[in-house]
Amino acid sequence: MNYLRATNLGEVTALLEEYPEALLLCGSTDAALQLRHRPETATLIDIHALEELKGVSAEGDRMRIGTLVTLNELLYSDAVRESLPLLAACADTFGSHQIRNLATVGGNIANASPAADLTAALVALEASVTLASQDGERSVPLETLFCGYKCTKLDHELITAVTVPLQTGSWYYRKAGMRERLNIAKVSIALTHGSGGFRISGASLGPSPVRFRTLEALLDGGVYDDAAIKAALENDADPSGGYRSTKAYRLRVAFNMIKEALSQPEER
Ligand SMILES: Cc1cc2nc3c(=O)[nH]c(=O)nc-3n(C[C@H](O)[C@H](O)[C@H](O)COP(=O)(O)OP(=O)(O)OC[C@H]3O[C@@H](n4cnc5c(N)ncnc54)[C@H](O)[C@@H]3O)c2cc1C
């Protein structure tokens, strides 16, 4: 195993150019599992010490969240609780205190799990991600970063930050799973409703996090009919049926959550 410890961003992008298949190590909560399936020759680039990838800061009507911000830093940030309450609520359902101390925002996104809680919430919040490589930086809408199950379009790049428009209007976040805590989402739903209309996404409802655009358009048009909501959900969501729950179960729970979101939203 080849272990490399980067001390600045330039070093990381140079190393990614040289070792495009390398695993980046932040909290290592997912990478530790990935390593089980990797050959002994895997290259690891440890980026957890890079100060420029840390911190939460307000930038006008947006919040910039460094990729190395941990889930506990999100959960206990006054700025996040005040301006992005959906994200704080999501962080509160995440793993355990110990996992939240290690797990990072960038790691949750880059791991591209369909069950990733934070990623789904960030898609509903219309977040964008900043990506860096030897060629410079680019910013893309988060929802365009994914290409299927555990697949991203990162190209010799790392995520340096996530930028999220500050929340306005009402919102809803729920996660359903086997247990109260340390739970992989069987289903979760993130919803915001502001002047721009509805924004809805979820975890474990497709191969990667998706916006439910048919459903958004339906609700924006004022149609709240059960059958129409079910049909729109079935059009947008494509959950797998697995040992943790069936496709029918996931769709039913998602429908119930949408109904609850419409009748009992949280206000900002
Ligand atoms: C017990 C346990 C409970 C968990 N509970 C939850 C939960 O409730 N909800 C949930 O969503 N997840 C959960 N997870 C999964 C995991 O903790 C999260 O996905 C976490 O956010 C990953 O962050 P990390 O810093 O540990 O990533 P790492 O493990 O360090 O990296 C993960 C992957 O992302 C890549 N990567 C990391 N950072 C970057 C970057 N900046 N740019 C590009 N690529 C990058 C790495 O190369 C690697 O492939 C849990 C894991 C465990 C072990």
The ligand as an SDF file (V2000), in Angstrom:
LIG
                    3D

 53 58  0  0  0  0  0  0  0  0999 V2000
  -20.8430    3.0770   11.4210 C   0  0  0  0  0  0  0  0  0  0  0  0
  -21.0880    3.9750   10.2250 C   0  0  0  0  0  0  0  0  0  0  0  0
  -22.2510    4.7390   10.1810 C   0  0  0  0  0  0  0  0  0  0  0  0
  -22.5110    5.5640    9.0810 C   0  0  0  0  0  0  0  0  0  0  0  0
  -23.6720    6.2840    9.0650 N   0  0  0  0  0  0  0  0  0  0  0  0
  -23.9660    7.0240    7.9770 C   0  0  0  0  0  0  0  0  0  0  0  0
  -25.1980    7.7490    7.9110 C   0  0  0  0  0  0  0  0  0  0  0  0
  -26.0120    7.7650    8.8450 O   0  0  0  0  0  0  0  0  0  0  0  0
  -25.4700    8.4350    6.7690 N   0  0  0  0  0  0  0  0  0  0  0  0
  -24.5980    8.4560    5.7080 C   0  0  0  0  0  0  0  0  0  0  0  0
  -24.9070    9.1130    4.6930 O   0  0  0  0  0  0  0  0  0  0  0  0
  -23.4140    7.8020    5.7540 N   0  0  0  0  0  0  0  0  0  0  0  0
  -23.0760    7.0920    6.8510 C   0  0  0  0  0  0  0  0  0  0  0  0
  -21.8890    6.4100    6.9020 N   0  0  0  0  0  0  0  0  0  0  0  0
  -20.9630    6.4930    5.7580 C   0  0  0  0  0  0  0  0  0  0  0  0
  -19.8040    7.5160    5.9240 C   0  0  0  0  0  0  0  0  0  0  0  0
  -19.5640    7.8070    7.2820 O   0  0  0  0  0  0  0  0  0  0  0  0
  -20.1230    8.8520    5.1930 C   0  0  0  0  0  0  0  0  0  0  0  0
  -20.3710    8.6320    3.8200 O   0  0  0  0  0  0  0  0  0  0  0  0
  -19.0070    9.9060    5.3710 C   0  0  0  0  0  0  0  0  0  0  0  0
  -19.5430   11.1830    5.0870 O   0  0  0  0  0  0  0  0  0  0  0  0
  -17.7870    9.6790    4.4970 C   0  0  0  0  0  0  0  0  0  0  0  0
  -16.8450   10.7060    4.7900 O   0  0  0  0  0  0  0  0  0  0  0  0
  -15.3240   10.3740    5.1160 P   0  0  0  0  0  0  0  0  0  0  0  0
  -14.6440   11.6590    5.3970 O   0  0  0  0  0  0  0  0  0  0  0  0
  -15.1880    9.3120    6.1590 O   0  0  0  0  0  0  0  0  0  0  0  0
  -14.8550    9.8030    3.6850 O   0  0  0  0  0  0  0  0  0  0  0  0
  -13.6230    8.8300    3.3810 P   0  0  0  0  0  0  0  0  0  0  0  0
  -13.9400    7.4660    3.8790 O   0  0  0  0  0  0  0  0  0  0  0  0
  -12.3460    9.4310    3.8360 O   0  0  0  0  0  0  0  0  0  0  0  0
  -13.6970    8.8350    1.7780 O   0  0  0  0  0  0  0  0  0  0  0  0
  -14.8120    8.2280    1.1150 C   0  0  0  0  0  0  0  0  0  0  0  0
  -14.6130    8.2250   -0.4180 C   0  0  0  0  0  0  0  0  0  0  0  0
  -14.7070    9.5440   -0.9400 O   0  0  0  0  0  0  0  0  0  0  0  0
  -13.5220    9.9240   -1.6300 C   0  0  0  0  0  0  0  0  0  0  0  0
  -13.2810   11.3060   -1.2130 N   0  0  0  0  0  0  0  0  0  0  0  0
  -13.2650   11.7590    0.0570 C   0  0  0  0  0  0  0  0  0  0  0  0
  -13.1330   13.0870    0.0860 N   0  0  0  0  0  0  0  0  0  0  0  0
  -13.0710   13.4970   -1.1940 C   0  0  0  0  0  0  0  0  0  0  0  0
  -12.9570   14.7710   -1.8140 C   0  0  0  0  0  0  0  0  0  0  0  0
  -12.8350   15.8940   -1.0910 N   0  0  0  0  0  0  0  0  0  0  0  0
  -12.9310   14.8360   -3.1580 N   0  0  0  0  0  0  0  0  0  0  0  0
  -13.0480   13.7140   -3.8950 C   0  0  0  0  0  0  0  0  0  0  0  0
  -13.1460   12.4720   -3.3810 N   0  0  0  0  0  0  0  0  0  0  0  0
  -13.1720   12.3640   -2.0380 C   0  0  0  0  0  0  0  0  0  0  0  0
  -12.4470    8.9520   -1.1600 C   0  0  0  0  0  0  0  0  0  0  0  0
  -11.4670    8.7470   -2.1720 O   0  0  0  0  0  0  0  0  0  0  0  0
  -13.2490    7.7020   -0.8850 C   0  0  0  0  0  0  0  0  0  0  0  0
  -13.4740    7.0060   -2.0940 O   0  0  0  0  0  0  0  0  0  0  0  0
  -21.5840    5.6150    7.9970 C   0  0  0  0  0  0  0  0  0  0  0  0
  -20.3890    4.8640    8.0590 C   0  0  0  0  0  0  0  0  0  0  0  0
  -20.1480    4.0630    9.1600 C   0  0  0  0  0  0  0  0  0  0  0  0
  -18.8530    3.2580    9.1940 C   0  0  0  0  0  0  0  0  0  0  0  0
  1  2  1  0
  2  3  1  0
  2 52  2  0
  3  4  2  0
  4  5  1  0
  4 50  1  0
  5  6  2  0
  6  7  1  0
  6 13  1  0
  7  8  2  0
  7  9  1  0
  9 10  1  0
 10 11  2  0
 10 12  1  0
 12 13  2  0
 13 14  1  0
 14 15  1  0
 14 50  1  0
 15 16  1  0
 16 17  1  0
 16 18  1  0
 18 19  1  0
 18 20  1  0
 20 21  1  0
 20 22  1  0
 22 23  1  0
 23 24  1  0
 24 25  2  0
 24 26  1  0
 24 27  1  0
 27 28  1  0
 28 29  2  0
 28 30  1  0
 28 31  1  0
 31 32  1  0
 32 33  1  0
 33 34  1  0
 33 48  1  0
 34 35  1  0
 35 36  1  0
 35 46  1  0
 36 37  1  0
 36 45  1  0
 37 38  2  0
 38 39  1  0
 39 40  1  0
 39 45  2  0
 40 41  1  0
 40 42  2  0
 42 43  1  0
 43 44  2  0
 44 45  1  0
 46 47  1  0
 46 48  1  0
 48 49  1  0
 50 51  2  0
 51 52  1  0
 52 53  1  0
M  END
$$$$
